[in-house]
Amino acid sequence: MFLTNILLKKAKSKMVMVLMESAVSGHKFTAIRERLVDKLEVIRFDPYIRAQSVYRERKKIRSIKST
């Protein structure tokens, strides 16, 4: 391995954009969380059923560069 590969290696970002999906209707939105935190699970208004619903993290979309 060359020394330049070690020195020029990219640093991992601290934030991740994830896809959140409603457990009731399947409505989706994106959220941002820290990379090292457990998967998100939040209660939020669902416009399809017009009531509060549990949203669970489905998948990681991309990394986000922190400022």
Secondary structure, DSSP 8 states (H G I E B T S, - for coil): --HHHHHT-----SEEEEEEEESSS--EEEEEEETTS---EEEEEETTTTEEEEEEEEEEEEEE---
